[in-house]
Amino acid sequence: MPRYLRVLGLFWNAAIASEMEYRFNFFLATLSSLSNFIGSIFGLFLFYGKGYTFSGWSWEEALIVVGIFTLLQGFSAAFLVPNLNRIVRHVQEGTLDFILLKPIRSQFWLSCHTISPWGLPDIILGTILIGYAGEKLGLGLSNYLLGLVPLFCGLIILYSLWFMLGSTSIWFVKIYNVTEVLRGLLEAGRYPMVAYPATYRFFFTFIVPVAFLTTIPAEAILGRGQINSLIGAGLLAVGLFFVSTRFWRFALRFYTSASS
């Protein structure tokens, strides 16, 4: 583990130094994050501004869901997009060979090699919104600590889904459209699951586990999380991470170097 942490530090130092050569991009990323953030709040206001409320969710409680969704967007932009979308390029160009030959786990290298500071604005905005809504609701530190576990599970679930999709590039090579479909489905996590009809709630809970990304962590923060949901989030996170690792090893059996 210490060796992997040292390698991770070297990876991220080099990545940040490279990205900060184009500092104006950070300004543009901030504007883009701010516009998306305002759009998310405005979309929620279209419901609550007319007197309609999601069953069991006040305005401030729904804002916590939006805040968690924004934070996950920042996590994706900082860690998932710059790393996992490159799997396709490595397969196309045959550079995956060099990664497989390195004395380090290939999944770790592909998942953590770089980091993008452009996801930082979303992470900050999401954290601020969660703190603001929590202040209005009178939440304490214990509430946020309760929400950390399902939130961490949500990050693992999101990573595992994204990595498994990236692994399919060994067969299909160009999978950019598939990842965009996943991102589109994850947009459903912008609002509490009760905002959708029962059929959609079932789909976003048991087929594409969007509910475990935003709604369940928000319920834990609000102190009304059910033990079954929390256990389910933990089991799903561990299970999907295990499956993603096994799936990657299975996919490598079919990898044929483009450079050979």
Residue pairs with C-beta under 8 A, 6 or more apart in sequence:
4 104
4 108
7 104
8 112
11 112
11 113
11 114
11 115
12 114
12 115
15 82
15 113
15 114
15 115
15 116
16 115
16 117
19 25
19 116
19 117
19 118
20 26
20 117
25 118
26 117
26 118
29 77
29 118
29 119
29 121
30 121
33 73
33 74
33 121
33 122
33 125
34 121
34 125
36 70
36 73
36 122
37 70
37 122
37 125
37 129
40 66
40 69
40 70
40 190
41 63
41 66
41 129
43 190
44 59
44 62
44 63
44 66
44 191
47 53
47 54
47 195
48 59
48 62
53 59
54 62
54 191
54 192
54 194
54 195
55 194
56 194
57 65
57 192
57 194
58 137
60 133
60 136
60 137
61 133
61 137
61 192
61 218
61 222
62 191
62 192
63 129
63 130
63 132
63 133
64 129
64 130
64 133
64 134
64 218
64 221
64 222
65 189
65 190
65 191
65 192
65 214
65 215
65 218
66 129
66 190
66 191
67 126
67 127
67 128
67 129
67 130
67 133
68 126
68 130
68 151
68 154
68 189
68 213
68 214
68 217
68 218
69 126
69 189
69 190
69 213
69 214
70 122
70 125
70 126
70 129
71 122
71 123
71 126
71 127
71 130
71 151
72 126
72 154
72 155
72 158
72 186
72 189
72 213
72 214
73 119
73 122
73 126
74 119
74 120
74 121
74 122
74 123
74 124
74 125
74 126
75 119
75 123
75 155
75 158
76 119
76 158
76 162
76 183
77 116
77 118
77 119
77 122
78 115
78 116
78 117
78 118
78 119
78 120
78 123
79 111
79 112
79 115
79 116
79 119
79 159
80 158
80 159
80 162
81 116
81 119
82 114
82 115
82 116
83 110
83 111
83 112
83 113
83 114
84 110
84 111
84 162
84 163
84 165
84 166
84 179
85 166
85 176
85 179
86 110
86 113
86 114
87 96
87 110
87 166
87 167
87 169
88 166
88 169
88 173
88 174
88 175
88 176
89 95
90 96
90 99
90 110
91 169
91 170
91 173
91 255
91 258
92 173
92 258
93 258
93 259
94 257
94 258
94 259
94 260
95 259
96 106
96 255
96 257
97 257
97 259
97 260
99 106
99 109
99 110
100 106
100 252
102 109
106 248
106 252
107 163
107 244
107 245
107 248
110 163
110 166
111 159
111 163
130 144
130 221
134 143
134 144
134 221
137 222
139 221
139 222
139 223
143 221
143 222
143 223
144 221
146 220
146 221
146 223
146 225
147 217
147 218
147 220
147 221
149 220
149 230
149 233
149 234
150 212
150 216
150 217
150 220
150 225
150 229
150 230
150 233
150 234
151 217
151 220
152 237
153 212
153 233
153 234
153 236
153 237
154 212
154 213
154 214
154 216
154 217
154 233
154 237
156 237
156 238
156 240
156 241
157 209
157 212
157 213
157 233
157 236
157 237
157 240
158 186
158 213
159 241
159 244
160 237
160 240
160 241
160 243
160 244
161 182
161 240
162 179
162 182
163 244
163 248
164 240
164 243
164 244
164 247
164 248
165 175
165 178
165 179
165 182
166 175
166 179
167 244
167 247
167 248
167 251
168 175
168 178
168 251
169 175
170 251
170 252
170 254
170 255
171 251
171 254
172 178
185 204
185 208
185 210
186 208
186 210
186 213
188 196
188 200
188 204
188 210
189 204
189 210
189 211
189 213
189 214
189 215
190 214
192 214
192 215
192 218
193 201
193 204
193 205
193 210
193 211
193 215
194 201
196 204
201 211
204 210
204 211
205 211
205 212
209 236
212 232
212 233
212 236
212 237
216 225
216 229
216 230
216 233
219 225
219 226
219 229
220 230
